[in-house]
């Protein structure tokens, strides 16, 4: 692939390697982008009837999850074509998916709440996603990160999530427990903060829309 040639990345089965990173990243980025505007896009519905407002962004995320799971199914077929061996460590796959899903939910609740009041938040989110993409190992392996920066680099929960997908799907290895635990703490914090912000602001959604 062009990217591997330009960066001189030597990774075996590089197309599978890229998809193991690109599919999870697409799930997160599109889930965040679409759900961040979900409340404001359903203004008429929110003004007319009362229902749990979180249903709207969660419904958007659920739709992206279905697409992601279908993509994973296609990835398995692609892996067979490249003769990637399936190992018992695939049992960790639901755990990694759940971790990523909770991260998306937490961040989505936060950003969709703010975007309802400040519509420029959507543009800020796109800028954040642009930068986040480059510090997440989508097209390059974690091994390319200099050792002195690796501790800080792996504080990025998406870096841990993408790396974990690759270990389970491509390398036939379990996720790294310590990194996964730190990512879980970050995801839990994002979920609690997102939920708290959403709960605090949701009663005013109908007023400002």
C-alpha positions in Angstrom: 0.0 0.0 0.0 1.1 3.6 -0.6 1.1 4.5 3.1 3.4 1.6 3.9 5.8 2.6 1.1 5.9 6.3 2.0 6.5 5.7 5.7 8.7 2.6 5.0 6.6 0.5 7.3 7.5 -3.2 7.2 4.5 -5.1 8.5 3.5 -8.5 7.5 0.0 -8.7 6.0 -0.2 -5.0 6.0 -3.7 -4.7 4.4 -5.1 -6.8 7.4 -3.0 -4.7 9.7 -4.5 -1.5 8.4 -8.1 -2.8 8.6 -7.6 -3.9 12.2 -7.0 -0.3 13.0 -9.1 1.5 10.4 -12.4 -0.2 11.2 -12.3 0.5 14.9 -11.2 4.1 14.2 -14.0 4.6 11.8 -16.5 3.2 14.3 -15.3 5.7 16.9 -15.0 8.8 14.7 -18.3 8.3 12.8 -20.1 7.4 16.0 -18.9 10.6 17.7 -19.4 12.8 14.7 -23.0 11.6 14.0 -24.1 11.5 17.6 -22.7 14.9 18.5 -25.4 16.6 16.5 -28.2 14.0 17.2 -30.1 16.1 19.8 -30.1 19.3 17.7 -31.1 17.4 14.6 -34.2 16.1 16.4 -35.3 19.4 17.8 -38.9 19.1 16.7 -39.4 15.8 18.4 -37.8 16.9 21.6 -40.0 20.0 21.8 -43.2 18.0 21.2 -42.9 15.0 23.6 -40.9 14.0 26.6 -38.8 10.8 26.5 -35.4 9.9 27.8 -33.2 12.2 25.6 -30.2 9.8 25.7 -32.1 7.5 23.5 -31.3 9.7 20.5 -27.5 9.6 20.6 -27.5 6.0 21.8 -29.6 5.0 18.8 -27.1 6.7 16.5 -24.3 4.9 18.1 -26.1 1.5 18.0 -26.5 2.0 14.2 -22.8 2.6 13.9 -22.1 -0.5 16.0 -24.2 -2.7 13.7 -22.2 -1.4 10.7 -19.0 -2.1 12.6 -19.9 -5.6 13.4 -20.8 -6.3 9.8 -17.4 -4.8 8.8 -15.7 -7.1 11.3 -17.5 -10.1 9.7 -16.1 -9.0 6.3 -12.7 -8.6 7.9 -12.7 -12.2 9.0 -13.2 -13.3 5.4 -10.4 -10.9 4.4 -8.2 -12.5 7.1 -8.9 -16.0 5.7 -7.7 -14.8 2.3 -4.4 -13.7 3.9 -4.2 -16.9 5.8 -4.3 -15.3 9.2 -4.8 -17.9 11.9 -7.7 -17.6 14.3 -6.7 -18.3 17.9 -8.6 -18.8 21.2 -7.6 -15.2 22.1 -10.6 -14.1 19.9 -12.5 -14.5 23.1 -11.2 -11.1 24.2 -12.8 -9.5 21.1 -16.2 -8.7 22.8 -14.4 -7.1 25.7 -12.5 -4.8 23.4 -15.6 -3.9 21.5 -17.4 -3.2 24.7 -14.6 -0.9 25.9 -14.7 1.0 22.7 -18.5 1.3 22.7 -18.4 2.7 26.3 -15.8 5.2 25.3 -18.0 6.4 22.3 -21.1 6.6 24.5 -19.3 8.7 27.2 -17.8 11.1 24.8 -21.0 11.3 22.7 -23.1 12.2 25.7 -20.6 15.0 26.6 -20.3 16.5 23.1 -24.0 16.2 22.1 -24.9 18.1 25.3 -22.5 20.9 24.6 -23.3 21.0 20.9 -27.0 21.6 21.7 -26.0 24.9 23.4 -23.0 25.8 21.3 -23.1 24.7 17.7 -19.5 25.4 17.1 -18.7 22.4 19.3 -19.2 20.2 16.2 -16.4 21.9 14.4 -14.2 21.6 17.5 -14.9 17.9 17.6 -13.9 17.4 14.0 -10.6 19.2 14.8 -10.1 17.0 17.8 -10.8 13.8 15.7 -8.3 15.0 13.1 -5.5 15.3 15.7 -6.6 12.2 17.5 -6.3 10.1 14.3 -2.6 10.9 14.0 -1.8 9.8 17.6 -3.7 6.6 17.2 -1.8 3.7 15.5 -4.2 3.2 12.6 -1.6 3.0 9.8 1.5 2.4 11.8 2.5 -0.1 14.5 3.0 0.9 18.2 6.6 -0.2 17.8 7.3 2.9 15.7 6.7 5.1 18.7 10.0 6.0 20.5 10.4 4.2 23.8 10.7 7.4 25.8 7.2 8.5 24.6 5.5 5.1 24.8 4.1 5.5 28.3 2.5 8.8 27.4 1.4 7.5 24.0 -0.5 4.5 25.5 -2.5 6.9 27.7 -4.5 7.4 24.6 -7.4 4.9 25.1 -7.9 4.6 21.3 -4.2 3.6 20.9 -4.8 0.8 23.4 -8.0 -0.3 21.8 -6.6 -0.4 18.3 -3.4 -2.2 19.5 -5.6 -4.7 21.4 -7.7 -5.4 18.3 -4.5 -6.2 16.4 -3.1 -8.4 19.1 -6.3 -10.5 19.2 -7.1 -10.5 15.5 -3.8 -10.5 13.7 -1.1 -11.6 16.1 -3.0 -14.2 18.0 -2.0 -12.7 21.4 -4.0 -11.5 24.4 -4.4 -7.8 25.0 -1.8 -6.2 27.3 -3.6 -6.3 30.7 -2.0 -3.2 32.2 -2.7 -1.0 29.2 -6.2 -2.3 29.0 -6.8 -1.6 32.7 -5.6 2.0 32.3 -7.8 2.4 29.2 -10.8 1.0 31.2 -10.2 3.7 33.9 -10.1 6.4 31.3 -13.2 5.1 29.6 -15.0 4.9 32.9 -14.1 8.5 33.6 -15.3 9.6 30.2 -18.6 7.7 30.7 -19.2 9.2 34.2 -18.4 12.7 33.0 -20.4 12.4 29.9 -23.4 11.1 31.7 -23.2 13.7 34.4 -23.0 16.6 31.9 -25.9 15.1 29.9 -28.1 14.8 33.0 -27.3 18.3 34.1 -28.1 19.9 30.8 -30.9 17.7 29.3 -33.8 19.6 31.0 -32.9 22.7 29.0 -32.6 21.0 25.6 -36.2 21.9 24.7 -35.6 25.5 25.7 -32.6 26.2 23.6 -33.5 24.2 20.4 
